[in-house]
Amino acid sequence: MEIDILKLTVAKAHEDMKAGLYTPKDLFFACKKNIDERNDSINAFLEVFDDAEEMAIRAGEMFQNGTATLMTGIPVSLKDNILYKGHRVSESSKILEGYKAPYDSKAVEELKKVGAVIIGRTNMDEFAMGSSTESSAYGITKNPLDETRVPGGSSGGAAASVAMGGCLVALGSDTAGSVRQPAGFCGVVGLKPSYGTVSRSGLMSMGSSLDVIGLLGKTVECARAAYDVIAVADSLDGTSVSDEMRKAVVSKPVTKIGIPRAFVQMEGVTEEVKQRFFETLEKLKQNGYEIIDIELPHIHYSLPTYYIVMPAEVSTNLARYDGVRFGLSVPGKNPDESYMKTRETGFGREVKRRILLGTYVLSHGYADAYYNKAIKVRHKITKEIEEVLKTVDVIVTPTSPAPAFQFGEKQDPLQLYAADIFTVPANIADIPAISIPNGMNKQNLPLDIQVMGSYLHDQDMLSFAQKLEQIISQ
């Protein structure tokens, strides 16, 4: 039978394969067909892995012997900063061209256990620095819904890989909205888990206190299926949440929805985004949810706080790319010259910009004025959000202030940074958040809505998000 990947969900694929309507190998080739037909134009995939077909065959054996689970045989793409042993991983940067992962990330390890099919690696903004996937060393990725527009970033390739039918689930990384914003632009679901619930082992670091592996899928159910597999404690990650902490979480139903109205209505948010957002709130009210206006007076400082903390961590994390230990090495007259030439040649403009900024805010005489102050503001914002989430069950905002923009439309880096205004607070406060499609505008571009939950209450947030998904479609 012909498999329509664009309409297929994880649950439906599992049912079909269990019933013998098609095999994981058939599903793999259906995805590969879409990649072969569209990827030359979209450039979502940097490569399809040579051993993906073998994985699909092994997944078929699991269905035959009765050991298959929900994610068995499901094609999953990996953002180009998640390690998969023996396979290339480059952070979409020339400085790591040809580098192969020496071990599996914990997320990949767990997916392999259940027989998921790791289909290929996807394009991204270089070192996850960007909001449009225009800074990749391997070319731009286009939005499958409108190829004149960006897919968002930095996980633009991951979002596009789902939207174009190249896979059913994608793994990305989210440091300030890098899963949720491209999900919104491409009309798919993007999940950012609570910090520490998914191991960062094998995720190449950008901002270590902010980075989270996130999931993208067509529906909340698709993202949740993959999350349930990879959200496990990991002794190799010092920031991983222990099993004891996970079990201690007391589930609670979502009935009260907090709306930071002043934040949503600020300048820069388009009228169509606001209108659709408040229409959805009205639907929620009609379905019995209590809508409560909340005050988050310091949330406006999330973005400037992020753009001090993140470059500081970037400056530290990227110091390891020195032309000696791995990756690109450009010869020089001495080690200092080789170091400078390697980084000058290997890093792109945006990466250099953030390294310079991070080095500056950490330098002698400026650390107190910038970095230490930003850390204090981060704690203030986190505390503020925690207090509000004691009075409401979730916080709801748009995901992005505007729909997907056209290539070259935002030349000023500050304009690109502003695309993260609604998504960055969740990373600042370590809480879970999810972006869900919220209809289309008059230009037939996807609009979006974001739900943020209490720390470690990922499952409560996901259950509500599934209900919200149904309400939006009514």
C-alpha positions as CSV (number, residue, x, y, z in Angstrom):
1,M,0.0,0.0,0.0
2,E,1.1,3.6,-0.6
3,I,2.1,5.4,2.6
4,D,1.2,9.0,2.9
5,I,3.9,10.2,5.3
6,L,2.5,13.8,5.5
7,K,-0.7,12.5,7.1
8,L,0.8,9.7,9.1
9,T,1.3,9.8,12.9
10,V,3.5,7.7,15.1
11,A,0.5,5.9,16.7
12,K,-1.1,5.2,13.3
13,A,2.2,3.9,11.8
14,H,2.6,1.6,14.8
15,E,-1.0,0.3,14.4
16,D,-0.4,-0.3,10.7
17,M,2.9,-2.1,11.1
18,K,1.5,-4.2,13.9
19,A,-1.4,-5.2,11.6
20,G,1.0,-6.1,8.9
21,L,-0.2,-3.5,6.4
22,Y,3.4,-2.5,5.8
23,T,6.8,-3.1,7.4
24,P,9.4,-0.7,8.9
25,K,11.4,-1.1,5.8
26,D,8.4,0.1,3.7
27,L,8.0,3.1,6.0
28,F,11.7,3.9,5.7
29,F,11.6,3.9,1.9
30,A,8.4,6.0,1.9
31,C,10.3,8.6,3.9
32,K,13.4,8.3,1.7
33,K,11.2,8.8,-1.4
34,N,10.1,12.2,0.0
35,I,13.8,13.1,0.8
36,D,14.9,12.1,-2.7
37,E,12.2,14.2,-4.3
38,R,12.4,17.3,-2.2
39,N,15.7,17.6,-0.3
40,D,17.7,19.0,-3.2
41,S,15.5,22.1,-2.9
42,I,14.7,22.1,0.8
43,N,18.2,21.0,2.1
44,A,16.8,19.7,5.4
45,F,18.9,16.6,5.4
46,L,22.7,16.8,5.2
47,E,22.7,13.0,4.7
48,V,20.6,9.9,4.9
49,F,22.6,7.3,7.0
50,D,23.8,4.2,5.1
51,D,22.7,1.9,7.8
52,A,19.2,3.2,8.2
53,E,17.7,0.4,6.0
54,E,19.4,-2.2,8.2
55,M,17.8,-0.6,11.3
56,A,14.4,-0.8,9.6
57,I,14.9,-4.5,8.8
58,R,15.8,-5.2,12.5
59,A,12.8,-3.2,13.6
60,G,10.7,-5.5,11.3
61,E,12.1,-8.5,13.2
62,M,10.9,-6.9,16.5
63,F,7.3,-6.8,15.1
64,Q,7.6,-10.4,14.1
65,N,8.9,-11.6,17.5
66,G,6.4,-9.5,19.5
67,T,9.0,-7.1,21.1
68,A,8.0,-4.0,19.2
69,T,6.9,-0.9,21.1
70,L,5.4,2.4,20.0
71,M,8.6,3.9,18.6
72,T,9.8,0.7,16.9
73,G,10.4,1.2,13.2
74,I,9.6,4.9,13.4
75,P,12.0,7.0,11.2
76,V,13.7,9.7,13.4
77,S,16.1,12.4,12.1
78,L,18.9,13.9,14.2
79,K,20.0,17.5,14.3
80,D,23.6,17.8,13.3
81,N,24.8,18.3,16.9
82,I,23.6,15.0,18.4
83,L,26.1,12.2,18.5
84,Y,25.5,8.9,16.7
85,K,28.5,6.6,17.0
86,G,30.5,6.1,13.8
87,H,28.4,8.8,11.9
88,R,29.4,12.3,10.9
89,V,28.4,15.2,13.1
90,S,29.5,18.7,12.3
91,E,27.3,21.3,14.1
92,S,26.9,22.5,10.4
93,S,30.3,24.1,10.7
94,K,33.4,23.8,8.5
95,I,35.5,23.5,11.7
96,L,34.1,19.9,12.3
97,E,33.7,18.8,8.6
98,G,34.2,15.1,8.4
99,Y,34.2,14.5,12.2
100,K,32.6,11.2,13.3
101,A,30.9,10.7,16.6
102,P,33.0,8.4,19.0
103,Y,29.9,7.3,21.0
104,D,26.1,7.4,21.0
105,S,24.3,10.2,22.8
106,K,22.0,8.9,25.5
107,A,19.0,9.9,23.4
108,V,20.2,7.9,20.5
109,E,21.1,5.0,22.8
110,E,17.6,4.8,24.1
111,L,16.0,5.1,20.6
112,K,18.1,2.3,19.3
113,K,17.0,0.1,22.3
114,V,13.4,0.3,21.1
115,G,14.1,-0.2,17.5
116,A,13.6,3.4,16.1
117,V,15.1,4.0,12.7
118,I,17.8,6.8,12.8
119,I,17.3,8.0,9.2
120,G,19.7,10.8,8.8
121,R,21.1,14.1,10.1
122,T,19.6,17.5,9.6
123,N,20.9,21.0,8.8
124,M,21.0,23.7,11.4
125,D,22.4,27.2,12.1
126,E,26.1,26.8,12.7
127,F,26.7,25.7,16.3
128,A,23.0,26.2,16.9
129,M,23.4,30.0,16.7
130,G,20.6,31.5,14.7
131,S,16.8,31.7,14.3
132,S,16.5,31.0,10.6
133,T,19.0,28.2,9.5
134,E,20.7,30.8,7.3
135,S,24.1,30.5,9.1
136,S,24.8,26.9,8.2
137,A,28.2,26.2,6.5
138,Y,26.3,23.8,4.2
139,G,23.7,26.1,2.8
140,I,20.3,27.4,3.9
141,T,17.3,25.2,4.6
142,K,14.0,26.3,3.1
143,N,10.5,26.1,4.6
144,P,8.7,23.2,3.0
145,L,5.4,25.1,3.2
146,D,6.8,28.1,1.3
147,E,10.3,27.8,-0.1
148,T,10.7,31.6,-0.2
149,R,10.7,31.6,3.6
150,V,12.9,30.5,6.4
151,P,12.1,27.3,8.4
152,G,13.2,29.0,11.6
153,G,16.2,28.0,13.7
154,S,18.4,26.7,14.8
155,S,16.7,23.4,14.4
156,G,15.3,24.5,11.0
157,G,16.4,21.3,9.3
158,A,14.8,19.2,12.0
159,A,11.4,21.0,11.6
160,A,11.6,20.9,7.8
161,S,12.5,17.1,7.9
162,V,9.1,16.5,9.6
163,A,7.1,19.0,7.5
164,M,8.5,17.6,4.2
165,G,7.7,14.0,5.1
166,G,11.3,12.9,5.5
167,C,10.6,11.3,9.0
168,L,7.9,11.1,11.6
169,V,9.9,12.5,14.5
170,A,13.0,14.7,14.7
171,L,15.4,15.4,17.5
172,G,16.7,18.9,17.8
173,S,18.2,21.1,20.5
174,D,16.5,24.0,22.2
175,T,18.6,26.7,23.9
176,A,16.2,29.7,23.6
177,G,13.4,28.2,21.4
178,S,15.4,26.5,18.7
179,V,12.9,23.6,18.6
180,R,9.7,25.5,19.3
181,Q,10.2,28.5,16.9
182,P,11.0,26.4,13.8
183,A,8.2,24.0,14.7
184,G,5.9,27.0,14.7
185,F,7.2,28.3,11.3
186,C,6.9,24.8,9.7
187,G,3.4,24.0,11.1
188,V,4.5,21.1,13.3
189,V,4.8,20.4,17.1
190,G,8.0,21.3,19.0
191,L,8.6,20.1,22.6
192,K,11.3,21.5,24.9
193,P,11.4,19.3,28.0
194,S,12.3,20.4,31.6
195,Y,16.0,20.9,31.9
196,G,17.6,17.7,33.1
197,T,14.8,15.3,32.1
198,V,16.5,14.4,28.8
199,S,20.2,13.7,29.1
200,R,22.6,16.2,27.5
201,S,25.2,13.4,27.1
202,G,26.2,13.4,23.5
203,L,24.6,16.8,22.7
204,M,27.4,19.1,21.5
205,S,27.4,22.1,23.9
206,M,26.4,25.6,23.0
207,G,25.1,27.1,26.3
208,S,25.4,24.3,28.9
209,S,23.0,25.7,31.4
210,L,20.3,26.3,28.7
211,D,20.7,23.4,26.2
212,V,18.0,20.7,26.0
213,I,17.3,18.0,23.5
214,G,13.8,18.6,22.2
215,L,11.4,16.6,20.0
216,L,9.5,17.6,16.8
217,G,6.5,15.7,15.3
218,K,3.3,16.3,13.5
219,T,1.2,16.0,16.7
220,V,1.7,16.3,20.4
221,E,1.3,12.6,20.6
222,C,4.2,12.0,18.1
223,A,6.6,14.2,20.2
224,R,5.4,12.6,23.4
225,A,6.0,9.1,22.1
226,A,9.7,9.9,21.5
227,Y,10.0,11.9,24.7
228,D,8.8,8.9,26.7
229,V,11.6,6.9,25.3
230,I,14.5,9.4,25.8
231,A,13.5,11.0,29.1
232,V,15.5,8.8,31.4
233,A,18.1,9.5,34.2
234,D,21.7,9.3,33.1
235,S,24.7,8.9,35.4
236,L,26.9,10.4,32.6
237,D,25.1,13.8,32.8
238,G,25.7,15.7,36.1
239,T,22.6,17.8,35.4
240,S,20.3,14.8,34.8
241,V,17.2,14.6,37.0
242,S,17.3,11.4,39.2
243,D,14.7,8.7,39.2
244,E,13.8,9.6,42.7
245,M,13.0,13.2,41.7
246,R,10.9,12.1,38.8
247,K,8.9,9.7,40.9
248,A,8.3,12.4,43.5
249,V,6.4,14.6,41.0
250,V,2.7,14.6,41.9
251,S,0.5,14.9,38.8
252,K,-2.2,17.6,38.7
253,P,-4.8,18.3,36.0
254,V,-4.6,21.6,34.1
255,T,-7.6,23.8,34.8
256,K,-6.2,27.3,35.3
257,I,-4.4,29.0,32.4
258,G,-2.2,32.1,33.0
259,I,-1.9,34.8,30.4
260,P,0.8,37.4,30.6
261,R,-1.4,39.8,28.7
262,A,1.0,42.8,28.7
263,F,3.8,40.6,27.4
264,V,1.6,39.1,24.6
265,Q,0.4,42.6,23.5
266,M,3.8,44.3,23.4
267,E,5.1,46.1,20.3
268,G,6.5,43.8,17.6
269,V,3.8,41.1,17.9
270,T,1.7,41.1,14.7
271,E,-2.0,41.7,14.8
272,E,-2.8,38.4,13.1
273,V,-0.8,36.5,15.8
274,K,-2.6,38.4,18.6
275,Q,-6.0,37.9,17.0
276,R,-5.6,34.1,16.5
277,F,-4.1,33.8,20.0
278,F,-7.1,35.5,21.7
279,E,-9.5,33.5,19.6
280,T,-7.9,30.3,20.9
281,L,-8.2,31.6,24.5
282,E,-11.9,32.1,23.9
283,K,-12.2,28.5,22.7
284,L,-10.4,27.3,25.9
285,K,-12.8,29.4,28.0
286,Q,-15.8,27.8,26.2
287,N,-14.3,24.4,27.0
288,G,-14.3,25.1,30.8
289,Y,-10.8,26.3,31.4
290,E,-10.3,29.3,33.7
291,I,-8.3,32.1,32.0
292,I,-6.4,34.2,34.5
293,D,-4.3,37.3,33.7
294,I,-0.9,37.1,35.4
295,E,1.9,39.6,36.0
296,L,5.5,38.8,35.1
297,P,7.2,42.2,35.4
298,H,10.7,40.9,34.8
299,I,9.9,38.6,31.9
300,H,10.8,41.3,29.4
301,Y,14.4,41.0,30.6
302,S,14.6,37.3,29.5
303,L,16.0,38.1,26.1
304,P,18.8,40.5,27.1
305,T,19.7,38.2,30.0
306,Y,19.9,35.3,27.6
307,Y,22.2,37.2,25.2
308,I,24.7,37.8,28.0
309,V,24.6,34.3,29.6
310,M,24.5,32.3,26.4
311,P,27.5,34.0,24.7
312,A,29.5,33.7,27.9
313,E,28.9,29.9,27.8
314,V,29.5,29.8,24.0
315,S,32.9,31.5,24.5
316,T,33.9,28.8,27.1
317,N,32.5,25.8,25.2
318,L,33.9,26.7,21.8
319,A,37.5,27.2,23.2
320,R,38.0,23.4,22.7
321,Y,38.0,23.9,18.9
322,D,41.7,24.8,18.8
323,G,42.9,22.9,15.7
324,V,44.8,20.4,17.9
325,R,42.5,17.9,19.4
326,F,39.9,17.3,16.6
327,G,38.3,18.9,13.6
328,L,39.9,21.4,11.2
329,S,43.6,22.3,11.7
330,V,45.2,25.1,9.7
331,P,49.0,25.1,9.9
332,G,50.8,28.2,11.2
333,K,54.3,29.4,12.1
334,N,53.6,28.5,15.7
335,P,50.7,27.1,17.8
336,D,49.2,30.6,18.4
337,E,49.1,31.3,14.7
338,S,47.6,27.9,13.9
339,Y,45.0,28.4,16.6
340,M,43.9,31.8,15.2
341,K,44.0,30.6,11.5
342,T,41.9,27.5,12.4
343,R,39.2,29.5,14.1
344,E,39.2,32.3,11.5
345,T,38.8,29.7,8.7
346,G,36.5,27.3,10.5
347,F,33.9,29.5,12.3
348,G,31.2,31.5,10.5
349,R,30.3,35.2,11.1
350,E,27.5,34.6,13.8
351,V,29.7,32.2,15.8
352,K,32.6,34.7,15.8
353,R,30.2,37.4,16.9
354,R,28.9,35.4,19.9
355,I,32.4,34.3,20.9
356,L,33.6,37.9,20.9
357,L,30.6,39.0,22.9
358,G,30.9,36.2,25.4
359,T,34.6,36.8,25.9
360,Y,33.9,40.5,26.5
361,V,31.2,39.9,29.2
362,L,33.5,37.5,31.0
363,S,36.6,39.7,30.8
364,H,38.3,41.4,33.8
365,G,36.4,44.5,34.8
366,Y,33.2,43.6,32.9
367,A,32.1,40.2,34.5
368,D,30.4,42.0,37.4
369,A,28.8,44.6,35.3
370,Y,27.3,42.1,32.8
371,Y,27.6,38.4,33.4
372,N,27.1,38.4,37.2
373,K,24.2,40.8,36.9
374,A,22.6,38.7,34.2
375,I,22.8,35.6,36.5
376,K,21.0,37.6,39.2
377,V,18.3,38.6,36.8
378,R,18.0,35.0,35.6
379,H,17.3,33.9,39.2
380,K,14.8,36.7,39.6
381,I,12.9,35.7,36.4
382,T,13.0,32.0,37.4
383,K,11.6,32.8,40.9
384,E,8.9,35.0,39.4
385,I,7.7,32.3,37.0
386,E,7.8,29.7,39.8
387,E,5.6,31.8,42.0
388,V,3.1,32.4,39.2
389,L,2.9,28.7,38.4
390,K,1.7,28.2,42.0
391,T,-1.4,30.1,41.2
392,V,-2.0,28.8,37.6
393,D,-1.3,25.4,36.1
394,V,0.3,26.5,32.8
395,I,1.3,29.8,31.1
396,V,0.2,30.3,27.5
397,T,1.6,32.7,24.9
398,P,2.2,32.7,21.2
399,T,5.4,30.9,20.2
400,S,6.7,33.5,17.7
401,P,5.8,37.2,17.4
402,A,5.2,36.7,13.6
403,P,4.9,33.9,11.0
404,A,7.9,32.7,9.0
405,F,9.7,35.5,7.3
406,Q,11.3,35.6,3.9
407,F,15.0,35.0,3.3
408,G,17.1,38.1,3.8
409,E,14.2,40.0,5.4
410,K,16.0,40.3,8.7
411,Q,19.6,41.5,8.0
412,D,20.1,43.0,11.5
413,P,21.1,40.3,14.0
414,L,19.0,42.0,16.7
415,Q,15.9,41.5,14.6
416,L,16.7,37.7,14.5
417,Y,17.4,37.6,18.2
418,A,13.9,39.2,18.8
419,A,12.3,36.1,17.3
420,D,13.0,34.3,20.5
421,I,11.1,36.7,22.8
422,F,8.3,34.3,23.8
423,T,10.4,31.1,23.8
424,V,13.5,32.1,25.8
425,P,11.8,32.4,29.3
426,A,11.3,28.6,29.4
427,N,15.0,28.1,29.0
428,I,15.9,30.8,31.5
429,A,13.6,29.1,34.1
430,D,14.4,25.4,33.1
431,I,10.7,24.7,32.7
432,P,9.0,22.6,30.0
433,A,7.3,24.2,27.0
434,I,5.7,23.1,23.8
435,S,4.7,24.8,20.5
436,I,1.5,23.7,18.8
437,P,0.1,24.8,15.4
438,N,-2.7,27.4,15.8
439,G,-4.2,27.6,12.4
440,M,-3.1,29.5,9.3
441,N,-3.0,33.2,8.3
442,K,-4.4,34.7,5.1
443,Q,-1.1,33.9,3.3
444,N,-1.5,30.3,4.3
445,L,1.4,30.4,6.7
446,P,1.3,28.6,10.0
447,L,0.5,30.4,13.2
448,D,1.4,29.0,16.6
449,I,0.7,28.9,20.3
450,Q,3.0,28.0,23.2
451,V,2.3,26.3,26.5
452,M,4.8,26.5,29.5
453,G,4.4,24.2,32.5
454,S,5.8,23.8,35.9
455,Y,9.3,22.3,36.3
456,L,9.2,18.5,35.9
457,H,5.5,18.6,35.2
458,D,6.2,17.7,31.6
459,Q,3.5,15.0,31.4
460,D,0.8,17.3,32.8
461,M,1.7,19.9,30.2
462,L,1.7,17.3,27.4
463,S,-1.8,16.1,28.5
464,F,-3.1,19.6,28.3
465,A,-1.4,20.3,25.0
466,Q,-3.1,17.3,23.5
467,K,-6.5,18.6,24.6
468,L,-5.5,22.1,23.3
469,E,-4.6,20.6,20.0
470,Q,-8.1,19.1,19.7
471,I,-9.8,22.3,20.8
472,I,-7.9,24.3,18.1
473,S,-9.0,21.8,15.4
474,Q,-12.7,22.2,16.4
